[in-house]
Amino acid sequence: TGVSQGEQNVNYYNLIIEGQNFMRNSTLLVDGKSMSLSAANPFDREKVRYVDCTRIIYERHPYDTEIKNFAVQIINANGEESPSFQVSAP
């Protein structure tokens, strides 16, 4: 239903993705690149955290503070897809 910026730190910020029926094994697509929620590697720079069925947190580590446009989308294991959201953020 929406995407907003959350907590900001020195080298990353949180992108809050809100919707319905998210699953622990959902996949986040960022400009078509797949990021799995359930198989997060602790050594990965970008992290995705499942909060509950209505919220997912994407920890984004931008290379610089320049605003960029990118698309985010959630795909559930059963094939359900959220609409693609255009985001403007670092």
Biopython code that builds the backbone (N, CA, C, O; Angstrom):
import numpy as np
from Bio.PDB.StructureBuilder import StructureBuilder

atoms = [
    (1, "THR", "N", (0.818, -1.210, 0.000)),
    (1, "THR", "CA", (0.000, 0.000, 0.000)),
    (1, "THR", "C", (0.849, 1.256, 0.000)),
    (1, "THR", "O", (0.366, 2.336, -0.338)),
    (2, "GLY", "N", (2.132, 1.117, 0.384)),
    (2, "GLY", "CA", (2.975, 2.297, 0.387)),
    (2, "GLY", "C", (4.406, 2.003, 0.783)),
    (2, "GLY", "O", (4.710, 0.959, 1.361)),
    (3, "VAL", "N", (5.285, 2.949, 0.460)),
    (3, "VAL", "CA", (6.697, 2.858, 0.790)),
    (3, "VAL", "C", (7.111, 4.213, 1.362)),
    (3, "VAL", "O", (6.798, 5.256, 0.788)),
    (4, "SER", "N", (7.820, 4.191, 2.500)),
    (4, "SER", "CA", (8.277, 5.447, 3.098)),
    (4, "SER", "C", (9.656, 5.245, 3.719)),
    (4, "SER", "O", (10.050, 4.122, 4.034)),
    (5, "GLN", "N", (10.379, 6.342, 3.891)),
    (5, "GLN", "CA", (11.675, 6.271, 4.542)),
    (5, "GLN", "C", (11.477, 6.237, 6.042)),
    (5, "GLN", "O", (10.625, 6.934, 6.593)),
    (6, "GLY", "N", (12.284, 5.409, 6.693)),
    (6, "GLY", "CA", (12.230, 5.298, 8.140)),
    (6, "GLY", "C", (13.513, 5.811, 8.764)),
    (6, "GLY", "O", (14.059, 6.831, 8.343)),
    (7, "GLU", "N", (13.984, 5.104, 9.760)),
    (7, "GLU", "CA", (15.176, 5.486, 10.515)),
    (7, "GLU", "C", (16.381, 5.678, 9.594)),
    (7, "GLU", "O", (16.613, 4.883, 8.683)),
    (8, "GLN", "N", (17.149, 6.751, 9.848)),
    (8, "GLN", "CA", (18.358, 7.020, 9.077)),
    (8, "GLN", "C", (19.570, 6.933, 9.991)),
    (8, "GLN", "O", (19.558, 7.440, 11.112)),
    (9, "ASN", "N", (20.617, 6.282, 9.495)),
    (9, "ASN", "CA", (21.876, 6.165, 10.222)),
    (9, "ASN", "C", (22.997, 6.716, 9.350)),
    (9, "ASN", "O", (22.743, 7.206, 8.250)),
    (10, "VAL", "N", (24.216, 6.640, 9.824)),
    (10, "VAL", "CA", (25.340, 7.235, 9.100)),
    (10, "VAL", "C", (25.496, 6.651, 7.701)),
    (10, "VAL", "O", (25.654, 7.406, 6.741)),
    (11, "ASN", "N", (25.455, 5.336, 7.559)),
    (11, "ASN", "CA", (25.719, 4.732, 6.249)),
    (11, "ASN", "C", (24.548, 3.935, 5.665)),
    (11, "ASN", "O", (24.718, 3.246, 4.659)),
    (12, "TYR", "N", (23.385, 4.018, 6.270)),
    (12, "TYR", "CA", (22.213, 3.354, 5.706)),
    (12, "TYR", "C", (20.941, 4.009, 6.231)),
    (12, "TYR", "O", (20.969, 4.796, 7.177)),
    (13, "TYR", "N", (19.829, 3.665, 5.594)),
    (13, "TYR", "CA", (18.514, 4.087, 6.084)),
    (13, "TYR", "C", (17.549, 2.938, 5.882)),
    (13, "TYR", "O", (17.822, 2.014, 5.116)),
    (14, "ASN", "N", (16.432, 2.998, 6.563)),
    (14, "ASN", "CA", (15.405, 1.967, 6.412)),
    (14, "ASN", "C", (14.318, 2.462, 5.485)),
    (14, "ASN", "O", (13.880, 3.609, 5.574)),
    (15, "LEU", "N", (13.890, 1.589, 4.600)),
    (15, "LEU", "CA", (12.755, 1.843, 3.736)),
    (15, "LEU", "C", (11.632, 0.954, 4.257)),
    (15, "LEU", "O", (11.777, -0.267, 4.302)),
    (16, "ILE", "N", (10.531, 1.550, 4.644)),
    (16, "ILE", "CA", (9.404, 0.805, 5.228)),
    (16, "ILE", "C", (8.410, 0.505, 4.114)),
    (16, "ILE", "O", (7.888, 1.418, 3.474)),
    (17, "ILE", "N", (8.153, -0.773, 3.890)),
    (17, "ILE", "CA", (7.234, -1.219, 2.848)),
    (17, "ILE", "C", (5.995, -1.760, 3.560)),
    (17, "ILE", "O", (6.078, -2.707, 4.342)),
    (18, "GLU", "N", (4.853, -1.147, 3.277)),
    (18, "GLU", "CA", (3.607, -1.556, 3.935)),
    (18, "GLU", "C", (2.634, -2.117, 2.909)),
    (18, "GLU", "O", (2.577, -1.658, 1.768)),
    (19, "GLY", "N", (1.876, -3.108, 3.332)),
    (19, "GLY", "CA", (0.912, -3.749, 2.447)),
    (19, "GLY", "C", (0.080, -4.757, 3.200)),
    (19, "GLY", "O", (-0.204, -4.585, 4.386)),
    (20, "GLN", "N", (-0.309, -5.809, 2.506)),
    (20, "GLN", "CA", (-1.136, -6.864, 3.106)),
    (20, "GLN", "C", (-0.619, -8.217, 2.666)),
    (20, "GLN", "O", (-0.094, -8.366, 1.562)),
    (21, "ASN", "N", (-0.770, -9.196, 3.532)),
    (21, "ASN", "CA", (-0.487, -10.592, 3.219)),
    (21, "ASN", "C", (0.967, -10.885, 2.870)),
    (21, "ASN", "O", (1.238, -11.792, 2.083)),
    (22, "PHE", "N", (1.920, -10.123, 3.447)),
    (22, "PHE", "CA", (3.319, -10.471, 3.257)),
    (22, "PHE", "C", (3.593, -11.766, 3.995)),
    (22, "PHE", "O", (2.965, -12.049, 5.015)),
    (23, "MET", "N", (4.524, -12.549, 3.487)),
    (23, "MET", "CA", (4.886, -13.827, 4.102)),
    (23, "MET", "C", (6.364, -13.804, 4.480)),
    (23, "MET", "O", (7.146, -13.043, 3.909)),
    (24, "ARG", "N", (6.739, -14.639, 5.443)),
    (24, "ARG", "CA", (8.146, -14.711, 5.859)),
    (24, "ARG", "C", (9.067, -15.081, 4.700)),
    (24, "ARG", "O", (10.236, -14.695, 4.689)),
    (25, "ASN", "N", (8.552, -15.823, 3.732)),
    (25, "ASN", "CA", (9.379, -16.239, 2.605)),
    (25, "ASN", "C", (9.108, -15.408, 1.349)),
    (25, "ASN", "O", (9.385, -15.854, 0.235)),
    (26, "SER", "N", (8.566, -14.199, 1.528)),
    (26, "SER", "CA", (8.355, -13.292, 0.406)),
    (26, "SER", "C", (9.701, -12.833, -0.137)),
    (26, "SER", "O", (10.722, -12.922, 0.545)),
    (27, "THR", "N", (9.690, -12.348, -1.357)),
    (27, "THR", "CA", (10.891, -11.827, -1.992)),
    (27, "THR", "C", (10.682, -10.358, -2.307)),
    (27, "THR", "O", (9.629, -9.969, -2.812)),
    (28, "LEU", "N", (11.671, -9.554, -2.014)),
    (28, "LEU", "CA", (11.666, -8.145, -2.369)),
    (28, "LEU", "C", (12.460, -7.979, -3.658)),
    (28, "LEU", "O", (13.596, -8.443, -3.762)),
    (29, "LEU", "N", (11.858, -7.318, -4.631)),
    (29, "LEU", "CA", (12.571, -6.962, -5.860)),
    (29, "LEU", "C", (12.886, -5.483, -5.812)),
    (29, "LEU", "O", (11.999, -4.662, -5.574)),
    (30, "VAL", "N", (14.144, -5.135, -6.037)),
    (30, "VAL", "CA", (14.574, -3.744, -6.121)),
    (30, "VAL", "C", (15.162, -3.562, -7.511)),
    (30, "VAL", "O", (16.243, -4.067, -7.814)),
    (31, "ASP", "N", (14.434, -2.832, -8.353)),
    (31, "ASP", "CA", (14.805, -2.690, -9.770)),
    (31, "ASP", "C", (15.053, -4.047, -10.407)),
    (31, "ASP", "O", (15.983, -4.213, -11.196)),
    (32, "GLY", "N", (14.213, -5.013, -10.060)),
    (32, "GLY", "CA", (14.288, -6.348, -10.645)),
    (32, "GLY", "C", (15.276, -7.286, -9.970)),
    (32, "GLY", "O", (15.301, -8.473, -10.294)),
    (33, "LYS", "N", (16.093, -6.793, -9.042)),
    (33, "LYS", "CA", (17.055, -7.636, -8.334)),
    (33, "LYS", "C", (16.367, -8.267, -7.128)),
    (33, "LYS", "O", (15.774, -7.570, -6.305)),
    (34, "SER", "N", (16.450, -9.577, -7.034)),
    (34, "SER", "CA", (15.770, -10.328, -5.990)),
    (34, "SER", "C", (16.546, -10.308, -4.677)),
    (34, "SER", "O", (17.755, -10.537, -4.638)),
    (35, "MET", "N", (15.809, -10.025, -3.603)),
    (35, "MET", "CA", (16.372, -10.076, -2.252)),
    (35, "MET", "C", (15.426, -10.893, -1.401)),
    (35, "MET", "O", (14.306, -10.464, -1.127)),
    (36, "SER", "N", (15.861, -12.055, -0.984)),
    (36, "SER", "CA", (15.015, -12.961, -0.223)),
    (36, "SER", "C", (14.971, -12.558, 1.246)),
    (36, "SER", "O", (16.001, -12.246, 1.843)),
    (37, "LEU", "N", (13.778, -12.567, 1.820)),
    (37, "LEU", "CA", (13.618, -12.251, 3.236)),
    (37, "LEU", "C", (14.050, -13.413, 4.106)),
    (37, "LEU", "O", (14.668, -13.213, 5.152)),
    (38, "SER", "N", (13.730, -14.627, 3.682)),
    (38, "SER", "CA", (13.948, -15.778, 4.547)),
    (38, "SER", "C", (15.396, -16.253, 4.556)),
    (38, "SER", "O", (15.812, -16.895, 5.520)),
    (39, "ALA", "N", (16.163, -15.969, 3.541)),
    (39, "ALA", "CA", (17.534, -16.478, 3.458)),
    (39, "ALA", "C", (18.549, -15.347, 3.530)),
    (39, "ALA", "O", (19.544, -15.352, 2.806)),
    (40, "ALA", "N", (18.298, -14.380, 4.402)),
    (40, "ALA", "CA", (19.201, -13.230, 4.511)),
    (40, "ALA", "C", (20.565, -13.673, 5.029)),
    (40, "ALA", "O", (20.666, -14.326, 6.068)),
    (41, "ASN", "N", (21.595, -13.316, 4.303)),
    (41, "ASN", "CA", (22.958, -13.626, 4.680)),
    (41, "ASN", "C", (23.459, -12.503, 5.592)),
    (41, "ASN", "O", (23.368, -11.337, 5.210)),
    (42, "PRO", "N", (23.978, -12.804, 6.767)),
    (42, "PRO", "CA", (24.421, -11.741, 7.680)),
    (42, "PRO", "C", (25.564, -10.903, 7.099)),
    (42, "PRO", "O", (25.837, -9.813, 7.601)),
    (43, "PHE", "N", (26.234, -11.390, 6.052)),
    (43, "PHE", "CA", (27.331, -10.657, 5.441)),
    (43, "PHE", "C", (26.876, -9.790, 4.278)),
    (43, "PHE", "O", (27.672, -9.019, 3.742)),
    (44, "ASP", "N", (25.604, -9.899, 3.872)),
    (44, "ASP", "CA", (25.076, -9.054, 2.805)),
    (44, "ASP", "C", (24.994, -7.618, 3.288)),
    (44, "ASP", "O", (24.644, -7.351, 4.438)),
    (45, "ARG", "N", (25.316, -6.712, 2.406)),
    (45, "ARG", "CA", (25.259, -5.290, 2.739)),
    (45, "ARG", "C", (23.811, -4.839, 2.900)),
    (45, "ARG", "O", (23.480, -4.167, 3.877)),
    (46, "GLU", "N", (22.950, -5.196, 1.961)),
    (46, "GLU", "CA", (21.538, -4.843, 2.014)),
    (46, "GLU", "C", (20.809, -5.929, 2.809)),
    (46, "GLU", "O", (21.054, -7.120, 2.615)),
    (47, "LYS", "N", (19.922, -5.512, 3.695)),
    (47, "LYS", "CA", (19.180, -6.482, 4.505)),
    (47, "LYS", "C", (17.685, -6.227, 4.373)),
    (47, "LYS", "O", (17.247, -5.087, 4.218)),
    (48, "VAL", "N", (16.912, -7.303, 4.436)),
    (48, "VAL", "CA", (15.459, -7.224, 4.370)),
    (48, "VAL", "C", (14.913, -7.957, 5.583)),
    (48, "VAL", "O", (15.268, -9.106, 5.843)),
    (49, "ARG", "N", (14.044, -7.278, 6.323)),
    (49, "ARG", "CA", (13.492, -7.840, 7.563)),
    (49, "ARG", "C", (11.982, -7.919, 7.472)),
    (49, "ARG", "O", (11.320, -6.921, 7.188)),
    (50, "TYR", "N", (11.438, -9.090, 7.710)),
    (50, "TYR", "CA", (9.992, -9.291, 7.800)),
    (50, "TYR", "C", (9.573, -8.858, 9.205)),
    (50, "TYR", "O", (10.093, -9.381, 10.190)),
    (51, "VAL", "N", (8.640, -7.909, 9.308)),
    (51, "VAL", "CA", (8.132, -7.469, 10.607)),
    (51, "VAL", "C", (6.854, -8.230, 10.917)),
    (51, "VAL", "O", (6.749, -8.883, 11.955)),
    (52, "ASP", "N", (5.886, -8.144, 10.018)),
    (52, "ASP", "CA", (4.637, -8.890, 10.126)),
    (52, "ASP", "C", (3.995, -8.913, 8.745)),
    (52, "ASP", "O", (4.608, -8.488, 7.766)),
    (53, "CYS", "N", (2.763, -9.408, 8.662)),
    (53, "CYS", "CA", (2.122, -9.578, 7.357)),
    (53, "CYS", "C", (1.778, -8.251, 6.684)),
    (53, "CYS", "O", (1.306, -8.242, 5.548)),
    (54, "THR", "N", (2.008, -7.135, 7.367)),
    (54, "THR", "CA", (1.707, -5.823, 6.775)),
    (54, "THR", "C", (2.939, -4.942, 6.601)),
    (54, "THR", "O", (2.832, -3.844, 6.055)),
    (55, "ARG", "N", (4.117, -5.403, 7.058)),
    (55, "ARG", "CA", (5.292, -4.520, 7.011)),
    (55, "ARG", "C", (6.589, -5.310, 6.806)),
    (55, "ARG", "O", (6.834, -6.339, 7.436)),
    (56, "ILE", "N", (7.401, -4.776, 5.897)),
    (56, "ILE", "CA", (8.740, -5.289, 5.633)),
    (56, "ILE", "C", (9.686, -4.096, 5.673)),
    (56, "ILE", "O", (9.356, -3.023, 5.168)),
    (57, "ILE", "N", (10.862, -4.279, 6.273)),
    (57, "ILE", "CA", (11.864, -3.217, 6.363)),
    (57, "ILE", "C", (13.044, -3.584, 5.460)),
    (57, "ILE", "O", (13.607, -4.674, 5.561)),
    (58, "TYR", "N", (13.400, -2.663, 4.589)),
    (58, "TYR", "CA", (14.544, -2.836, 3.698)),
    (58, "TYR", "C", (15.646, -1.888, 4.173)),
    (58, "TYR", "O", (15.478, -0.669, 4.128)),
    (59, "GLU", "N", (16.770, -2.444, 4.629)),
    (59, "GLU", "CA", (17.911, -1.647, 5.088)),
    (59, "GLU", "C", (18.785, -1.368, 3.871)),
    (59, "GLU", "O", (19.477, -2.255, 3.370)),
    (60, "ARG", "N", (18.742, -0.137, 3.409)),
    (60, "ARG", "CA", (19.421, 0.242, 2.165)),
    (60, "ARG", "C", (20.707, 0.997, 2.477)),
    (60, "ARG", "O", (20.719, 1.923, 3.288)),
    (61, "HIS", "N", (21.782, 0.589, 1.825)),
    (61, "HIS", "CA", (23.096, 1.203, 1.995)),
    (61, "HIS", "C", (23.477, 1.918, 0.696)),
    (61, "HIS", "O", (24.113, 1.323, -0.174)),
    (62, "PRO", "N", (23.094, 3.185, 0.561)),
    (62, "PRO", "CA", (23.426, 3.892, -0.684)),
    (62, "PRO", "C", (24.915, 4.242, -0.746)),
    (62, "PRO", "O", (25.565, 4.448, 0.279)),
    (63, "TYR", "N", (25.438, 4.303, -1.979)),
    (63, "TYR", "CA", (26.845, 4.666, -2.161)),
    (63, "TYR", "C", (27.064, 6.163, -1.962)),
    (63, "TYR", "O", (28.151, 6.591, -1.573)),
    (64, "ASP", "N", (26.031, 6.954, -2.228)),
    (64, "ASP", "CA", (26.120, 8.392, -2.002)),
    (64, "ASP", "C", (24.734, 8.915, -1.637)),
    (64, "ASP", "O", (23.760, 8.162, -1.658)),
    (65, "THR", "N", (24.641, 10.181, -1.309)),
    (65, "THR", "CA", (23.388, 10.758, -0.840)),
    (65, "THR", "C", (22.522, 11.327, -1.961)),
    (65, "THR", "O", (21.451, 11.872, -1.698)),
    (66, "GLU", "N", (22.974, 11.206, -3.203)),
    (66, "GLU", "CA", (22.193, 11.708, -4.338)),
    (66, "GLU", "C", (20.887, 10.919, -4.463)),
    (66, "GLU", "O", (20.879, 9.694, -4.345)),
    (67, "ILE", "N", (19.793, 11.628, -4.700)),
    (67, "ILE", "CA", (18.482, 10.986, -4.842)),
    (67, "ILE", "C", (18.444, 10.182, -6.147)),
    (67, "ILE", "O", (18.844, 10.669, -7.205)),
    (68, "LYS", "N", (17.960, 8.957, -6.046)),
    (68, "LYS", "CA", (17.824, 8.063, -7.199)),
    (68, "LYS", "C", (16.382, 7.581, -7.271)),
    (68, "LYS", "O", (15.673, 7.564, -6.265)),
    (69, "ASN", "N", (15.963, 7.200, -8.439)),
    (69, "ASN", "CA", (14.644, 6.596, -8.623)),
    (69, "ASN", "C", (14.836, 5.098, -8.827)),
    (69, "ASN", "O", (15.663, 4.671, -9.632)),
    (70, "PHE", "N", (14.065, 4.308, -8.091)),
    (70, "PHE", "CA", (14.120, 2.866, -8.243)),
    (70, "PHE", "C", (12.751, 2.284, -7.916)),
    (70, "PHE", "O", (11.922, 2.937, -7.282)),
    (71, "ALA", "N", (12.525, 1.055, -8.352)),
    (71, "ALA", "CA", (11.234, 0.393, -8.147)),
    (71, "ALA", "C", (11.382, -0.718, -7.115)),
    (71, "ALA", "O", (12.387, -1.428, -7.092)),
    (72, "VAL", "N", (10.364, -0.860, -6.257)),
    (72, "VAL", "CA", (10.325, -1.969, -5.306)),
    (72, "VAL", "C", (9.008, -2.727, -5.482)),
    (72, "VAL", "O", (7.970, -2.136, -5.780)),
    (73, "GLN", "N", (9.072, -4.036, -5.292)),
    (73, "GLN", "CA", (7.899, -4.893, -5.431)),
    (73, "GLN", "C", (8.092, -6.110, -4.537)),
    (73, "GLN", "O", (9.213, -6.593, -4.374)),
    (74, "ILE", "N", (7.002, -6.607, -3.958)),
    (74, "ILE", "CA", (7.024, -7.813, -3.132)),
    (74, "ILE", "C", (6.356, -8.941, -3.904)),
    (74, "ILE", "O", (5.293, -8.759, -4.498)),
    (75, "ILE", "N", (6.996, -10.117, -3.889)),
    (75, "ILE", "CA", (6.404, -11.304, -4.502)),
    (75, "ILE", "C", (6.345, -12.391, -3.441)),
    (75, "ILE", "O", (7.364, -12.760, -2.858)),
    (76, "ASN", "N", (5.146, -12.900, -3.196)),
    (76, "ASN", "CA", (4.966, -13.984, -2.235)),
    (76, "ASN", "C", (5.289, -15.314, -2.891)),
    (76, "ASN", "O", (5.278, -15.426, -4.116)),
    (77, "ALA", "N", (5.577, -16.327, -2.074)),
    (77, "ALA", "CA", (5.928, -17.659, -2.571)),
    (77, "ALA", "C", (4.807, -18.277, -3.399)),
    (77, "ALA", "O", (5.066, -19.103, -4.275)),
    (78, "ASN", "N", (3.558, -17.883, -3.129)),
    (78, "ASN", "CA", (2.431, -18.453, -3.874)),
    (78, "ASN", "C", (2.194, -17.728, -5.205)),
    (78, "ASN", "O", (1.229, -18.023, -5.910)),
    (79, "GLY", "N", (3.081, -16.777, -5.547)),
    (79, "GLY", "CA", (2.972, -16.084, -6.821)),
    (79, "GLY", "C", (2.256, -14.745, -6.771)),
    (79, "GLY", "O", (2.273, -14.005, -7.754)),
    (80, "GLU", "N", (1.627, -14.417, -5.650)),
    (80, "GLU", "CA", (0.976, -13.111, -5.541)),
    (80, "GLU", "C", (2.024, -12.011, -5.607)),
    (80, "GLU", "O", (3.094, -12.130, -5.010)),
    (81, "GLU", "N", (1.717, -10.938, -6.334)),
    (81, "GLU", "CA", (2.637, -9.824, -6.486)),
    (81, "GLU", "C", (1.988, -8.523, -6.064)),
    (81, "GLU", "O", (0.806, -8.290, -6.317)),
    (82, "SER", "N", (2.776, -7.679, -5.419)),
    (82, "SER", "CA", (2.291, -6.334, -5.109)),
    (82, "SER", "C", (2.493, -5.482, -6.366)),
    (82, "SER", "O", (3.240, -5.861, -7.269)),
    (83, "PRO", "N", (1.827, -4.341, -6.413)),
    (83, "PRO", "CA", (2.155, -3.422, -7.503)),
    (83, "PRO", "C", (3.609, -2.963, -7.334)),
    (83, "PRO", "O", (4.145, -2.990, -6.226)),
    (84, "SER", "N", (4.224, -2.554, -8.401)),
    (84, "SER", "CA", (5.564, -1.995, -8.335)),
    (84, "SER", "C", (5.457, -0.539, -7.903)),
    (84, "SER", "O", (4.686, 0.228, -8.478)),
    (85, "PHE", "N", (6.234, -0.157, -6.883)),
    (85, "PHE", "CA", (6.224, 1.219, -6.375)),
    (85, "PHE", "C", (7.503, 1.910, -6.814)),
    (85, "PHE", "O", (8.596, 1.361, -6.674)),
    (86, "GLN", "N", (7.362, 3.113, -7.344)),
    (86, "GLN", "CA", (8.524, 3.940, -7.678)),
    (86, "GLN", "C", (8.921, 4.736, -6.429)),
    (86, "GLN", "O", (8.082, 5.369, -5.787)),
    (87, "VAL", "N", (10.203, 4.689, -6.103)),
    (87, "VAL", "CA", (10.715, 5.351, -4.917)),
    (87, "VAL", "C", (11.808, 6.328, -5.337)),
    (87, "VAL", "O", (12.628, 6.019, -6.202)),
    (88, "SER", "N", (11.816, 7.498, -4.723)),
    (88, "SER", "CA", (12.893, 8.463, -4.894)),
    (88, "SER", "C", (13.582, 8.630, -3.553)),
    (88, "SER", "O", (13.013, 9.193, -2.619)),
    (89, "ALA", "N", (14.812, 8.137, -3.462)),
    (89, "ALA", "CA", (15.565, 8.153, -2.211)),
    (89, "ALA", "C", (17.039, 7.946, -2.558)),
    (89, "ALA", "O", (17.363, 7.585, -3.689)),
    (90, "PRO", "N", (17.931, 8.172, -1.594)),
    (90, "PRO", "CA", (19.360, 7.936, -1.881)),
    (90, "PRO", "C", (19.647, 6.479, -2.218)),
    (90, "PRO", "O", (20.795, 6.121, -2.481)),
]
sb = StructureBuilder()
sb.init_structure("model")
sb.init_model(0)
sb.init_chain("A")
sb.init_seg("    ")
for serial, (resi, resn, name, xyz) in enumerate(atoms, 1):
    if name == "N":
        sb.init_residue(resn, " ", resi, " ")
    sb.init_atom(name, np.array(xyz, "f"), 0.0, 1.0, " ", f" {name:<3s}", serial, name[0])
structure = sb.get_structure()
